[in-house]
Amino acid sequence: MAILDFMGVDRHGVNAIDVCGKTLLLTETGGGTAVHLTAESATAEPGQGAVPDYYFEESGGGTSALKHNYDKAALVEPRWSEKTLCGRQWVSMASGEGSLLHEFDQHEVFAPTCKRCLSLMDNLFPAPTPDDRLKLVVQVVADLVLEHGYAEIHAVPGDQQSALRAQVRSAVRKRSGHGTKTHVCKSMVIFVCDEIYDQHADEHDRDAGEAMERVMEAAATGGEIVPIRPREWRTSWDAWSIG
């Protein structure tokens, strides 16, 4: 945000983003390359300034751009929490539209990259409306996990993935007492219950052996690899609907 100072020069304020009515400062920890998010201080005590005061001193390491392009009062105002959303101590606001803040900075930053901060930021958004078929799909996938110890579901809408993962884990634990690991690759969600999967170890080994035989046969004859039977542990979100 640019601020007009008494000399009529546009100066830039804090490098922050607004998320559902909350202002989050883009910050750097001094270790690593991730860009974090820091909320405004939630206590009555003064918080931390976006930029340390000493950056503005002659030997403080601040650039000429910091002194000429940014509004000092806005940057040193102690309004920010002392830790990032992910719980790290931070050093300074990341360089923004007014150019580089510190002589060691390499580029301006306009978005967070810390995965943990991004995940916590998601909690600020309203929860997505559950799809009408979610309850049915949860039952189908939980049944597959309980039967095979493994399940894949494809074409899962992005806004339904979090609820699907949580509800399938809950359903499997409630019915078997075992936990479930989940993995996401674009629109595919994979569920693995190690305890149940291990119960079918002989079956999995047999399937793997048959698959290798088909691969070797296809390589020798130049033909296609034809599966012996459909993969019963795989399904698709689009295969289910509520009539």
Backbone torsions as a table, in degrees:
resi	resn	phi	psi	omega
1	MET	NA	127.4	-179.1
2	ALA	-87.9	141.5	-179.2
3	ILE	-123.6	134.2	178.7
4	LEU	-87.8	115.9	-178.1
5	ASP	-88.4	-177.0	-173.3
6	PHE	-67.5	-16.1	179.4
7	MET	-92.2	2.6	178.9
8	GLY	79.9	16.9	-179.1
9	VAL	-103.0	131.6	176.9
10	ASP	-71.0	119.9	177.0
11	ARG	-118.0	146.4	-176.0
12	HIS	-88.9	143.1	176.9
13	GLY	-91.6	-147.4	-175.9
14	VAL	-71.9	150.1	177.6
15	ASN	-90.1	91.9	-172.8
16	ALA	-138.0	162.7	174.6
17	ILE	-122.4	152.1	177.7
18	ASP	-104.9	127.1	-178.9
19	VAL	-129.5	109.1	177.4
20	CYS	51.0	46.1	176.7
21	GLY	84.5	0.0	178.5
22	LYS	-111.6	136.9	178.8
23	THR	-95.1	126.5	-178.3
24	LEU	-122.0	125.1	-177.9
25	LEU	-84.0	134.2	174.7
26	LEU	-79.5	119.9	-171.5
27	THR	-131.4	159.5	178.1
28	GLU	-124.9	144.8	-174.6
29	THR	-94.4	-11.9	-177.3
30	GLY	90.3	-10.6	176.9
31	GLY	-131.9	124.6	-176.7
32	GLY	87.0	177.2	-175.6
33	THR	-109.6	-2.8	-176.6
34	ALA	-67.6	143.2	175.0
35	VAL	-101.4	124.3	-174.0
36	HIS	-104.1	173.9	176.0
37	LEU	-118.2	138.1	178.8
38	THR	-129.8	129.6	-179.6
39	ALA	-85.5	167.2	173.6
40	GLU	-68.1	150.3	-177.8
41	SER	-60.5	134.6	-178.2
42	ALA	-96.1	0.7	-178.1
43	THR	-104.1	167.1	178.6
44	ALA	-75.9	-19.5	-180.0
45	GLU	-75.0	149.8	177.2
46	PRO	-58.2	143.8	179.7
47	GLY	-94.8	-144.1	-176.3
48	GLN	-110.7	142.7	175.9
49	GLY	-73.5	152.1	-179.6
50	ALA	-61.7	-31.7	178.9
51	VAL	-133.6	135.3	178.1
52	PRO	-61.2	145.1	179.5
53	ASP	-54.9	-39.4	-173.1
54	TYR	-66.5	-16.9	176.5
55	TYR	-58.9	-27.4	-176.3
56	PHE	-87.2	-6.1	178.6
57	GLU	-79.5	161.2	-176.2
58	GLU	-57.1	-41.4	-177.9
59	SER	-103.6	19.0	-175.6
60	GLY	-84.7	-5.6	177.6
61	GLY	90.4	-4.4	178.7
62	GLY	-73.3	148.7	-178.7
63	THR	-82.5	168.3	175.0
64	SER	-65.3	-30.2	178.2
65	ALA	-63.4	-38.7	178.0
66	LEU	-59.7	-43.9	-175.5
67	LYS	-75.6	-29.2	-174.3
68	HIS	-105.2	-24.3	-174.1
69	ASN	-104.3	-14.2	-175.7
70	TYR	-113.8	154.0	176.7
71	ASP	-86.8	109.9	-174.6
72	LYS	-60.3	-43.2	-177.2
73	ALA	-59.8	-39.6	-179.9
74	ALA	-68.5	-35.7	-175.4
75	LEU	-78.9	-29.7	-178.0
76	VAL	-96.1	-3.8	178.8
77	GLU	-59.6	124.9	-175.1
78	PRO	-80.2	72.2	-174.7
79	ARG	-113.2	-1.6	-171.0
80	TRP	-108.7	148.7	176.5
81	SER	-60.6	151.3	-178.7
82	GLU	-78.2	-9.1	178.6
83	LYS	-130.0	152.1	177.5
84	THR	-71.3	172.5	177.8
85	LEU	-57.7	-33.4	-178.3
86	CYS	-87.4	4.9	172.6
87	GLY	92.0	15.9	-179.5
88	ARG	-97.2	148.6	169.4
89	GLN	-71.1	140.2	-179.4
90	TRP	-122.7	160.1	-174.0
91	VAL	-100.8	-49.0	-172.9
92	SER	-156.7	158.4	168.3
93	MET	-58.9	146.1	175.7
94	ALA	-75.0	148.7	179.1
95	SER	-58.7	137.5	-176.6
96	GLY	-123.8	-143.0	-172.7
97	GLU	-64.6	-22.9	-179.8
98	GLY	-82.1	8.3	-180.0
99	SER	87.5	-172.3	-170.2
100	LEU	-67.2	139.0	-178.3
101	LEU	-88.5	-38.7	-171.6
102	HIS	-125.7	149.7	-176.9
103	GLU	-62.7	-18.9	179.3
104	PHE	-92.1	-9.4	179.4
105	ASP	-68.5	149.6	-177.1
106	GLN	-111.9	-27.2	-178.4
107	HIS	-160.2	162.1	176.1
108	GLU	-76.6	155.4	-176.4
109	VAL	-128.8	137.0	-178.2
110	PHE	-131.5	6.4	179.4
111	ALA	-155.9	148.9	177.7
112	PRO	-74.5	154.1	176.3
113	THR	-126.9	-11.6	178.0
114	CYS	-66.1	120.4	-175.8
115	LYS	-64.0	-37.2	-179.6
116	ARG	-67.6	-42.7	177.4
117	CYS	-62.8	-40.8	179.0
118	LEU	-63.4	-40.5	178.7
119	SER	-63.8	-43.3	179.4
120	LEU	-68.9	-32.6	176.3
121	MET	-63.4	-34.9	179.5
122	ASP	-58.6	-29.2	-179.6
123	ASN	-67.0	-16.5	179.1
124	LEU	-78.0	-20.2	-179.5
125	PHE	-82.3	149.7	176.4
126	PRO	-60.1	144.5	179.0
127	ALA	-64.0	137.7	179.8
128	PRO	-66.2	152.1	177.9
129	THR	-70.5	126.8	-179.8
130	PRO	-61.4	136.5	175.7
131	ASP	-66.9	148.9	-178.8
132	ASP	-58.6	-29.4	-176.1
133	ARG	-91.7	-0.4	-174.0
134	LEU	-56.9	-47.8	-177.4
135	LYS	-58.8	-42.9	179.6
136	LEU	-66.3	-44.0	-178.8
137	VAL	-64.4	-38.6	177.2
138	VAL	-58.9	-43.9	179.8
139	GLN	-63.7	-44.1	-179.3
140	VAL	-62.3	-48.9	-177.2
141	VAL	-66.8	-40.5	178.5
142	ALA	-61.9	-39.4	177.6
143	ASP	-61.7	-41.3	179.9
144	LEU	-65.1	-42.1	178.8
145	VAL	-63.7	-43.2	-179.6
146	LEU	-66.7	-28.3	-179.4
147	GLU	-85.8	-38.0	-173.7
148	HIS	-115.4	-16.8	-174.2
149	GLY	80.9	3.1	-175.2
150	TYR	-156.1	143.3	176.0
151	ALA	-153.2	145.5	173.5
152	GLU	-122.8	138.1	171.3
153	ILE	-132.1	130.3	-175.3
154	HIS	-105.5	164.1	175.6
155	ALA	60.4	35.9	178.3
156	VAL	-80.3	123.5	177.5
157	PRO	-57.8	141.5	-176.3
158	GLY	-57.3	-37.2	-176.6
159	ASP	-78.9	-4.0	179.0
160	GLN	-107.5	-7.1	-173.3
161	GLN	-66.3	-43.0	-177.4
162	SER	-62.7	-46.7	179.9
163	ALA	-64.9	-40.3	179.3
164	LEU	-61.5	-46.9	-178.6
165	ARG	-61.5	-46.3	-177.6
166	ALA	-65.4	-43.6	-175.3
167	GLN	-73.2	-34.4	176.2
168	VAL	-67.8	-42.9	177.2
169	ARG	-58.5	-44.3	-179.5
170	SER	-63.6	-42.5	-178.4
171	ALA	-65.7	-42.4	-179.5
172	VAL	-66.9	-42.0	178.8
173	ARG	-64.4	-40.3	-178.2
174	LYS	-65.0	-35.7	-175.2
175	ARG	-91.9	-22.1	-176.4
176	SER	-124.3	-19.1	-175.7
177	GLY	82.1	4.4	-177.6
178	HIS	-107.5	152.0	175.7
179	GLY	-83.9	165.7	-178.7
180	THR	-135.2	132.8	174.2
181	LYS	-90.7	144.7	177.7
182	THR	-126.8	146.3	178.9
183	HIS	-136.8	141.5	-178.9
184	VAL	-120.2	132.9	173.3
185	CYS	-133.2	97.2	-176.3
186	LYS	58.7	-114.4	-177.4
187	SER	-97.0	5.8	179.1
188	MET	-101.3	134.8	176.5
189	VAL	-120.1	129.6	-178.6
190	ILE	-111.9	137.6	179.0
191	PHE	-121.8	131.8	179.4
192	VAL	-134.6	124.9	172.2
193	CYS	-111.7	105.3	-173.2
194	ASP	-58.5	-42.3	-177.1
195	GLU	-61.8	-44.3	-179.9
196	ILE	-73.6	-39.2	179.7
197	TYR	-59.1	-42.2	-179.3
198	ASP	-64.7	-27.3	178.3
199	GLN	-66.4	-20.6	-179.1
200	HIS	-110.0	25.9	-175.2
201	ALA	-58.1	-44.0	-178.9
202	ASP	-61.8	-42.0	179.7
203	GLU	-64.1	-43.1	179.4
204	HIS	-64.8	-40.8	178.5
205	ASP	-63.2	-39.9	179.7
206	ARG	-65.2	-44.1	178.6
207	ASP	-62.1	-40.5	179.8
208	ALA	-64.5	-40.2	178.4
209	GLY	-64.1	-42.9	178.5
210	GLU	-64.2	-38.5	179.8
211	ALA	-64.3	-40.9	179.4
212	MET	-65.2	-38.3	177.9
213	GLU	-62.4	-40.5	-179.6
214	ARG	-68.2	-37.5	177.9
215	VAL	-63.6	-45.4	-178.7
216	MET	-66.7	-38.6	179.1
217	GLU	-65.2	-42.9	179.5
218	ALA	-64.6	-37.7	179.4
219	ALA	-66.0	-35.9	-178.1
220	ALA	-75.5	-34.3	-175.5
221	THR	-100.3	-12.4	-177.4
222	GLY	78.3	10.5	-179.7
223	GLY	-87.8	-175.7	179.5
224	GLU	-90.4	156.5	176.9
225	ILE	-85.8	114.1	-177.6
226	VAL	-108.7	119.4	179.1
227	PRO	-65.5	144.1	-179.6
228	ILE	-70.7	-39.3	-179.2
229	ARG	-147.1	156.2	-179.0
230	PRO	-64.7	153.6	178.9
231	ARG	-79.7	102.8	-173.6
232	GLU	-69.0	-18.9	-177.3
233	TRP	-89.5	6.0	-178.6
234	ARG	-113.1	136.5	176.8
235	THR	-145.6	179.2	-179.3
236	SER	-135.3	143.4	177.7
237	TRP	-56.4	-39.7	-176.5
238	ASP	-70.3	-12.1	-178.7
239	ALA	-79.2	-7.6	-174.8
240	TRP	-123.4	139.0	179.3
241	SER	-151.4	160.1	178.0
242	ILE	-103.4	118.7	-177.7
243	GLY	-79.2	NA	NA
